[in-house]
Amino acid sequence: MYAVNDAVDSLFDEPQIAMRTVPPIPGLFVPSIRLPLELANDIVQQCMSLYFDGRGINQIMLFGRTSSEHGENMGSGLPTFLITLLHRLADLLRDHLPEQVHGMLFPPKDAPQRARQAILNLYHPGEGISPHVDLLKRFDDGIIGVSFGSGCVMSFERVKSQEAMLFGEDGEDRPLDRNRWDLYLEERSVLILSEDARYNWTHGIDGRPEDFVSGGIDGQGEPEWIERGTRLSITFRWLLPGADIVGGPDP
Ligand SMILES: O=C(O)CCC(=O)C(=O)O
């Protein structure tokens, strides 16, 4: 039973069809780039052997700090392969994001020091993550998520308090018609959450072994079932000032 979205779909036992095109949520970007296969394979291999293989865990958090003193703006303290990944992402995304968003994710070398978290999540087929907004008091704006090993559908739901308040871009007094979007994230794709997408929408992954996705690259063909494989995601987030101090008062 895959009717996970709402009563209308479940009435007919029809699964919701996920889109391949990025939903119109302000601040959400999934550019049409893919990490090179060789780099992606190398990162998966390092993550598996360093953190996951034989250890029975599915999540790792790592921390780094940017430093203008040492000209390291990606987050020194993170393992080298993650610094390399950040450099490659900065290059790949340069022409695919608004300049201000790119600058928020990859600050210039002389920018004030910041603390950066990398969270590694490992999902076996059928596993997911509950819908959530990343902690408001711990993480700043500008989140990067990279998918490795398998695609999956990520669902975005408008947080309840915003449902009645949002209006069309034309300024008309009407709520935007959709409060949920399901997007198929391809393996080696990169997701950016900023602004509205980061603060006013939850993101989550339903736990199921396969996804029902609109067909073809352009999404015009017949919908198809796509089996999930083992998926690794790497998410980079900025810690808010003070949120990097272990044992201090909760920020
Ligand atoms: O696996 C993903 O892409 C999402 C991860 C996530 O949302 C989280 O760790 O908070």
The ligand as a Gaussian input file, in Angstrom:
#p B3LYP/6-31G(d) Opt

LIG

0 1
 O       18.886000      12.005000       3.504000
 C       18.617000      13.130000       3.180000
 O       18.787000      13.552000       2.041000
 C       18.009000      14.071000       4.214000
 C       18.734000      14.095000       5.504000
 C       18.111000      15.019000       6.509000
 O       17.114000      15.647000       6.249000
 C       18.698000      15.180000       7.844000
 O       19.665000      14.491000       8.196000
 O       18.189000      16.009000       8.613000

